[in-house]
Amino acid sequence: MKLEKIETWTTVPPDGIGGSFWVVVRITTDDGIEGIGECYGIPVSGDIACAMVEDTFHRYFAGEDPHQTEKLFRKVYSAGFTQRPDISMMGVFSGMEIAVWDILGKAHDQPVYNLLGGRFHERLRTYTYLYPREVDPAAGQGAARPSSTAGDVYHDGDAAAERALEYLEMGFTAIKQDPAGPYSFQGGRELSLHELARSEYNVRRIREAVGDRADILFGTHGQMTTSSAIRLASRLEPYDPLWFEEPCPPDQMEAIGRVAASTRIPVATGERLTTRIEFHQALKAGVSIVQPDIGRSGGIWETRKIAILAELFNAQIAPHIYCGPIAHAAAAHVGFSSPNFLILETIQSDFHSRLLRRSLTWEDGYLLAPSVPGLGIELDESILKAHPYTTGGRLHLEMCQV
């Protein structure tokens, strides 16, 4: 069995939830087995990202035995004489590697988690961001837009608390929010007193609403200086968040470590890191919850290694997902096979559901282990092609230019 052909698409979720576009990959072997994957966050236009994926496939994947995942990783990791963590190339690689594991599962008639050490968990706890509940039909099928009466769930603590209760009714037992904003390209900044107070108020109102029925996850997207993050953490401690996420920019790991040492709240990070090397640095700094995004962290095998590494630090893994449903399924298989799995980010939108003919089963806040071979999902190609990316459009995610 050899890897023979690759196809790539860039699709645009009409509601914008999960990013501006998703890069989807399908690889076919010489004996006709197909596998699907998803790249995350390659910081170029979608059409260029697809060209990078296809070029890398033809250089390093074509003609290879799909069982040689370690060899494939080392080839791409070293591409162009780099041999170091490269967030773009690892995003390119990760999507293809996910597709390779889908192929392997189908070839051996096993769910992917059985090829990673077996199913340790029967089900996985999940969480959601607070998204607006209103749907604006004029903005596209399933487009989420806050109504004039719904309030701003991102910055209005009362609206956030109301929305959090609705997610509890859906079955979620953990809610994440980042009310500080904006995500500026300047790097770490000192939050104003207004931003500190708003963040504290949001968390207080959510805690008052949900009581002990749900955990609160506090995201910050690396926007603070060390001192500002410590000031904010001291305000949040009375409300007992499950974690304080990426308090400083991802290239300031020592600073993140100083924040971790100064607060009782567990510090989490990882959505902008790649490969076990960078996660090892985070764990040594004192991070107790790692959040690899499987579409850029190095794929399924490398992310499983990250989970194993975290065990040596008595740390847990909570995969980050702000993308499409293929990466979500791949992260779930790592979760099912990892003893130190904590919780999985989940997006339940109309477009996420429609993109798959067969998806994993979500029930009462938990994801159930699939029994079918491979990733356990099936792509609806017609939906994928019906929402194409326009050349030169927005990047997957962008920072404020202020």
C-alpha positions as a printed NumPy array, in Angstrom:
array([[  0.   ,   0.   ,   0.   ],
       [  1.408,   3.358,  -1.082],
       [  0.202,   6.948,  -0.822],
       [ -0.701,   7.944,  -4.364],
       [ -2.932,  11.024,  -4.739],
       [ -3.91 ,  14.164,  -2.828],
       [ -6.859,  16.545,  -3.171],
       [ -7.242,  19.802,  -1.252],
       [-10.097,  22.236,  -0.714],
       [-10.535,  25.48 ,   1.16 ],
       [-14.061,  25.917,   2.439],
       [-15.564,  28.967,   4.149],
       [-17.951,  28.446,   7.096],
       [-20.773,  30.931,   6.412],
       [-21.203,  31.721,  10.115],
       [-17.479,  32.352,  10.629],
       [-17.423,  30.042,  13.643],
       [-14.227,  28.03 ,  13.585],
       [-12.253,  30.574,  11.568],
       [-12.511,  32.269,   8.184],
       [-11.7  ,  29.095,   6.234],
       [-10.757,  25.454,   6.663],
       [ -8.137,  23.573,   4.636],
       [ -9.408,  20.038,   3.986],
       [ -7.216,  17.246,   2.635],
       [ -8.038,  13.894,   1.07 ],
       [ -5.308,  11.334,   0.355],
       [ -5.862,   8.149,  -1.65 ],
       [ -3.659,   5.052,  -1.714],
       [ -2.768,   2.966,  -4.745],
       [ -5.318,   0.375,  -3.612],
       [ -8.137,   2.911,  -3.324],
       [ -8.335,   3.638,   0.432],
       [ -9.172,   7.28 ,   1.164],
       [ -8.353,   9.312,   4.257],
       [ -9.369,  12.845,   5.173],
       [ -7.542,  15.449,   7.232],
       [ -7.583,  19.129,   8.15 ],
       [ -4.803,  21.688,   8.469],
       [ -5.115,  24.409,  11.085],
       [ -4.092,  28.031,  11.029],
       [ -1.559,  28.138,   8.167],
       [ -0.961,  31.925,   8.124],
       [ -1.39 ,  32.528,   4.383],
       [ -4.332,  32.776,   1.976],
       [ -6.335,  29.585,   1.614],
       [ -5.32 ,  28.939,  -1.985],
       [ -1.651,  29.332,  -1.091],
       [ -2.105,  26.994,   1.887],
       [ -3.509,  24.327,  -0.437],
       [ -0.562,  24.779,  -2.817],
       [  1.837,  24.313,   0.116],
       [  0.053,  21.108,   1.121],
       [  0.132,  19.69 ,  -2.393],
       [  3.802,  20.579,  -2.889],
       [  4.757,  18.938,   0.39 ],
       [  2.771,  15.807,  -0.459],
       [  4.514,  15.348,  -3.798],
       [  7.948,  15.96 ,  -2.256],
       [  7.669,  13.765,   0.817],
       [  4.476,  11.665,   0.934],
       [  3.87 ,  10.362,  -2.591],
       [  4.877,   6.724,  -2.985],
       [  5.447,   6.181,   0.736],
       [  3.967,   3.425,   2.889],
       [  1.388,   5.124,   5.188],
       [  2.665,   3.08 ,   8.13 ],
       [  5.882,   5.141,   8.096],
       [  4.433,   8.043,  10.091],
       [  7.657,   8.709,  12.011],
       [  9.652,   8.857,   8.781],
       [  7.108,  11.214,   7.187],
       [  7.268,  13.506,  10.212],
       [ 11.055,  13.688,  10.182],
       [ 11.127,  14.443,   6.455],
       [  8.734,  17.377,   6.717],
       [ 10.124,  18.585,  10.053],
       [ 13.517,  18.899,   8.361],
       [ 12.184,  20.271,   5.044],
       [ 14.239,  23.048,   3.519],
       [ 17.094,  22.428,   5.972],
       [ 14.968,  23.639,   8.924],
       [ 14.864,  20.746,  11.426],
       [ 13.059,  22.859,  14.017],
       [  9.439,  23.704,  14.938],
       [  7.908,  25.6  ,  12.014],
       [  4.279,  26.507,  12.558],
       [  3.425,  26.762,   8.844],
       [  5.048,  23.487,   7.798],
       [  3.615,  21.674,  10.786],
       [  0.163,  22.966,   9.839],
       [  0.751,  21.637,   6.321],
       [  2.018,  18.308,   7.653],
       [ -0.608,  17.82 ,  10.349],
       [ -3.585,  17.795,   7.99 ],
       [ -1.961,  15.206,   5.738],
       [ -0.837,  13.092,   8.69 ],
       [ -4.406,  13.022,  10.022],
       [ -5.528,  11.707,   6.629],
       [ -2.827,   9.027,   6.787],
       [ -4.152,   7.785,  10.141],
       [ -7.668,   7.688,   8.707],
       [ -6.251,   5.448,   5.958],
       [ -4.451,   3.22 ,   8.469],
       [ -7.585,   2.754,  10.549],
       [ -9.588,   1.755,   7.49 ],
       [ -6.816,  -0.541,   6.217],
       [ -6.692,  -2.39 ,   9.55 ],
       [-10.453,  -2.181,  10.208],
       [ -9.904,  -0.344,  13.508],
       [-10.813,   3.028,  14.993],
       [ -7.7  ,   5.2  ,  15.073],
       [ -7.565,   5.195,  18.888],
       [ -6.944,   1.436,  18.803],
       [ -3.765,   2.096,  16.839],
       [ -2.59 ,   4.614,  19.475],
       [ -2.663,   2.321,  22.489],
       [ -6.339,   1.5  ,  22.653],
       [ -9.439,   3.112,  24.111],
       [ -8.714,   4.353,  27.626],
       [-11.896,   6.461,  27.903],
       [-15.388,   5.409,  26.869],
       [-16.422,   9.049,  26.444],
       [-14.811,  12.479,  26.486],
       [-15.965,  15.531,  28.384],
       [-16.392,  18.569,  26.122],
       [-16.661,  22.339,  26.467],
       [-17.814,  25.238,  24.328],
       [-17.016,  28.888,  23.882],
       [-19.862,  31.287,  24.536],
       [-21.283,  32.061,  21.082],
       [-24.276,  34.316,  20.318],
       [-27.514,  32.358,  20.057],
       [-29.324,  34.406,  17.411],
       [-29.345,  33.316,  13.782],
       [-29.483,  35.878,  10.989],
       [-30.797,  34.11 ,   7.829],
       [-29.555,  36.964,   5.637],
       [-25.99 ,  36.239,   6.736],
       [-26.079,  32.657,   5.507],
       [-27.241,  29.3  ,   6.774],
       [-26.535,  29.021,  10.478],
       [-24.824,  32.393,  10.735],
       [-24.534,  33.387,  14.361],
       [-25.258,  37.046,  15.043],
       [-26.217,  38.699,  18.348],
       [-29.705,  40.174,  18.228],
       [-30.557,  43.616,  19.574],
       [-31.979,  41.974,  22.689],
       [-29.478,  39.167,  23.161],
       [-26.642,  41.394,  24.364],
       [-22.939,  41.038,  23.711],
       [-22.022,  37.633,  25.15 ],
       [-18.338,  38.375,  24.673],
       [-18.212,  41.507,  26.844],
       [-21.547,  41.849,  28.654],
       [-21.449,  39.768,  31.83 ],
       [-25.217,  39.582,  32.185],
       [-25.666,  38.359,  28.583],
       [-22.805,  35.91 ,  29.066],
       [-24.423,  34.447,  32.18 ],
       [-27.736,  34.028,  30.379],
       [-26.078,  32.283,  27.448],
       [-24.045,  30.054,  29.765],
       [-27.269,  28.717,  31.273],
       [-28.515,  27.832,  27.807],
       [-25.364,  25.812,  27.176],
       [-25.903,  23.994,  30.454],
       [-29.349,  23.015,  29.237],
       [-27.688,  21.55 ,  26.11 ],
       [-25.525,  19.339,  28.332],
       [-22.219,  21.212,  28.559],
       [-20.518,  21.295,  31.946],
       [-17.738,  23.738,  31.024],
       [-17.894,  27.172,  29.371],
       [-15.047,  29.286,  27.999],
       [-14.903,  33.02 ,  27.401],
       [-12.368,  35.792,  26.79 ],
       [-13.914,  39.143,  27.744],
       [-10.624,  41.09 ,  27.917],
       [ -9.869,  41.745,  24.199],
       [ -8.696,  42.979,  21.765],
       [ -6.09 ,  40.548,  20.414],
       [ -3.495,  43.117,  19.426],
       [ -0.414,  42.395,  17.342],
       [  1.708,  44.526,  19.672],
       [  2.256,  41.542,  21.99 ],
       [  1.79 ,  41.789,  25.735],
       [ -0.026,  44.889,  26.968],
       [ -1.254,  46.169,  30.306],
       [ -5.021,  45.844,  30.633],
       [ -6.88 ,  48.965,  31.689],
       [ -8.828,  49.056,  34.94 ],
       [-11.992,  48.979,  32.837],
       [-10.866,  45.785,  31.08 ],
       [ -9.856,  44.182,  34.376],
       [-13.196,  45.069,  35.951],
       [-15.169,  43.858,  32.923],
       [-13.34 ,  40.517,  32.949],
       [-13.955,  40.049,  36.659],
       [-17.628,  40.989,  36.327],
       [-18.168,  38.504,  33.477],
       [-16.674,  35.642,  35.436],
       [-18.57 ,  36.594,  38.589],
       [-21.903,  36.714,  36.76 ],
       [-21.281,  33.377,  35.039],
       [-20.308,  31.759,  38.351],
       [-23.424,  33.166,  40.043],
       [-25.543,  31.739,  37.212],
       [-24.04 ,  28.257,  36.9  ],
       [-22.934,  27.666,  40.495],
       [-21.   ,  24.415,  40.734],
       [-22.787,  22.865,  37.739],
       [-20.131,  24.017,  35.284],
       [-16.471,  24.905,  35.119],
       [-15.421,  28.304,  33.813],
       [-12.476,  28.403,  31.422],
       [-10.873,  31.822,  31.069],
       [ -9.127,  32.515,  27.754],
       [ -6.925,  35.526,  27.03 ],
       [ -5.122,  34.75 ,  23.723],
       [ -1.735,  35.876,  24.962],
       [ -2.528,  39.551,  25.089],
       [ -1.06 ,  40.59 ,  28.46 ],
       [  2.241,  41.478,  30.037],
       [  3.325,  39.316,  32.945],
       [  2.289,  41.939,  35.507],
       [ -1.107,  42.468,  33.904],
       [ -1.797,  38.738,  33.783],
       [ -0.94 ,  38.411,  37.471],
       [ -3.255,  41.32 ,  38.34 ],
       [ -6.099,  39.719,  36.383],
       [ -5.499,  36.271,  37.87 ],
       [ -5.806,  37.681,  41.399],
       [ -9.231,  39.09 ,  40.479],
       [-10.383,  35.764,  38.987],
       [ -9.231,  33.418,  41.769],
       [-12.348,  33.817,  43.96 ],
       [-14.479,  32.359,  41.142],
       [-12.327,  29.219,  40.809],
       [-11.818,  28.912,  37.015],
       [-10.637,  25.546,  35.76 ],
       [ -7.856,  27.326,  33.909],
       [ -6.274,  30.652,  32.944],
       [ -5.379,  30.273,  29.263],
       [ -2.335,  31.668,  27.437],
       [ -1.97 ,  34.73 ,  29.684],
       [  1.105,  36.046,  27.795],
       [  2.205,  35.819,  24.144],
       [  3.279,  32.323,  23.063],
       [  6.88 ,  33.429,  22.49 ],
       [  7.107,  34.505,  26.146],
       [  7.121,  31.082,  27.823],
       [  9.189,  32.243,  30.787],
       [  6.587,  34.95 ,  31.41 ],
       [  3.775,  32.396,  31.271],
       [  5.713,  30.361,  33.806],
       [  5.955,  33.338,  36.16 ],
       [  2.194,  33.786,  35.937],
       [  1.674,  30.09 ,  36.697],
       [  3.871,  30.388,  39.793],
       [  1.897,  33.392,  41.063],
       [ -1.681,  32.065,  40.926],
       [ -3.732,  29.181,  42.292],
       [ -5.545,  28.929,  38.939],
       [ -4.076,  26.216,  36.657],
       [ -2.404,  27.847,  33.656],
       [ -3.069,  26.363,  30.211],
       [ -1.493,  27.049,  26.831],
       [ -0.771,  25.466,  23.475],
       [ -3.043,  26.502,  20.604],
       [ -0.155,  28.427,  18.975],
       [  2.584,  25.938,  19.784],
       [  3.795,  23.096,  17.613],
       [  5.587,  19.784,  18.215],
       [  6.622,  18.222,  21.494],
       [  9.673,  20.486,  21.692],
       [  7.617,  23.626,  22.317],
       [  5.233,  21.796,  24.626],
       [  8.196,  20.517,  26.635],
       [  9.255,  24.132,  27.122],
       [  5.739,  25.001,  28.32 ],
       [  5.652,  22.111,  30.769],
       [  9.077,  22.999,  32.168],
       [  7.846,  26.575,  32.661],
       [  5.02 ,  25.32 ,  34.89 ],
       [  2.014,  25.004,  32.571],
       [ -0.273,  22.298,  33.975],
       [ -2.752,  21.955,  31.088],
       [ -1.506,  21.682,  27.498],
       [ -3.78 ,  22.564,  24.574],
       [ -2.335,  21.301,  21.291],
       [ -4.37 ,  21.986,  18.18 ],
       [ -3.924,  18.75 ,  16.264],
       [ -4.075,  20.502,  12.897],
       [ -0.812,  22.342,  13.634],
       [  0.831,  20.561,  16.584],
       [  2.266,  17.832,  14.351],
       [ -0.719,  15.593,  13.702],
       [ -2.07 ,  12.603,  15.573],
       [  1.178,  10.769,  16.408],
       [  3.033,  13.891,  17.558],
       [  0.048,  15.019,  19.644],
       [ -0.098,  11.602,  21.291],
       [  3.587,  12.089,  22.15 ],
       [  2.749,  15.493,  23.648],
       [  0.114,  13.828,  25.842],
       [  2.646,  11.215,  27.003],
       [  5.204,  13.935,  27.728],
       [  2.621,  15.827,  29.786],
       [  2.106,  12.743,  31.965],
       [  5.725,  13.031,  33.124],
       [  4.897,  16.5  ,  34.482],
       [  1.608,  15.358,  36.086],
       [ -0.111,  17.631,  33.568],
       [ -3.262,  17.124,  31.538],
       [ -4.206,  17.556,  27.889],
       [ -7.178,  19.617,  26.691],
       [ -7.032,  19.762,  22.87 ],
       [ -7.817,  23.149,  21.339],
       [-10.294,  23.211,  18.448],
       [-11.162,  26.338,  16.499],
       [-11.511,  24.835,  13.065],
       [-13.679,  22.263,  11.306],
       [-15.034,  18.853,  12.328],
       [-12.236,  16.736,  10.841],
       [ -9.563,  18.076,  13.196],
       [-12.097,  17.749,  16.014],
       [-12.509,  14.026,  15.295],
       [ -8.734,  13.526,  15.088],
       [ -8.211,  15.227,  18.454],
       [-10.91 ,  13.022,  19.948],
       [ -9.008,   9.857,  19.014],
       [ -5.929,  11.157,  20.827],
       [ -8.181,  11.952,  23.772],
       [ -9.754,   8.504,  23.837],
       [ -6.289,   6.905,  24.048],
       [ -4.702,   9.309,  26.586],
       [ -5.003,   8.617,  30.344],
       [ -4.34 ,  12.29 ,  31.163],
       [ -7.071,  13.664,  28.899],
       [ -9.03 ,  16.458,  30.62 ],
       [-11.561,  18.002,  28.23 ],
       [-12.055,  18.669,  24.496],
       [-13.117,  21.922,  22.875],
       [-16.238,  21.393,  20.752],
       [-18.132,  23.559,  18.28 ],
       [-21.743,  22.734,  17.539],
       [-22.768,  24.814,  14.544],
       [-25.034,  24.048,  11.613],
       [-22.16 ,  24.091,   9.134],
       [-19.971,  21.805,  11.253],
       [-22.824,  19.29 ,  11.206],
       [-23.646,  19.617,   7.517],
       [-20.047,  19.131,   6.377],
       [-20.154,  15.503,   7.537],
       [-22.447,  12.723,   6.343],
       [-21.35 ,  10.732,   9.38 ],
       [-20.015,  12.367,  12.517],
       [-19.001,  11.337,  16.016],
       [-21.816,  11.065,  18.547],
       [-22.183,  13.844,  21.114],
       [-24.482,  13.133,  24.055],
       [-25.175,  15.181,  27.197],
       [-21.888,  17.056,  27.102],
       [-19.748,  14.055,  26.197],
       [-18.321,  12.639,  22.971],
       [-18.8  ,   8.874,  22.635],
       [-16.072,   6.61 ,  21.276],
       [-16.759,   5.561,  17.665],
       [-16.533,   1.909,  16.674],
       [-16.15 ,   2.303,  12.894],
       [-12.697,   2.157,  11.278],
       [-10.513,   5.223,  10.798],
       [-11.582,   8.58 ,  12.204],
       [-15.21 ,   7.455,  12.19 ],
       [-16.465,  10.354,  10.072],
       [-17.484,  10.808,   6.431],
       [-17.117,  14.043,   4.46 ],
       [-19.981,  15.569,   2.449],
       [-18.008,  16.809,  -0.551],
       [-20.969,  18.691,  -2.013],
       [-21.226,  20.946,   1.058],
       [-17.465,  21.44 ,   1.03 ],
       [-17.472,  22.606,  -2.59 ],
       [-20.563,  24.781,  -2.175],
       [-18.672,  27.221,   0.081],
       [-15.37 ,  27.925,  -1.695],
       [-12.687,  30.332,  -0.598],
       [-12.089,  33.496,  -2.634],
       [ -8.46 ,  34.033,  -3.566],
       [ -6.851,  36.673,  -1.395],
       [ -9.538,  36.519,   1.287],
       [ -9.055,  36.754,   5.025],
       [ -6.604,  34.561,   6.878],
       [ -7.957,  31.814,   9.106],
       [ -7.531,  34.123,  12.121],
       [ -6.141,  37.642,  12.308],
       [ -4.999,  39.976,  15.072],
       [ -6.094,  43.564,  15.545],
       [ -3.735,  45.983,  13.791],
       [ -3.727,  48.435,  16.689]])
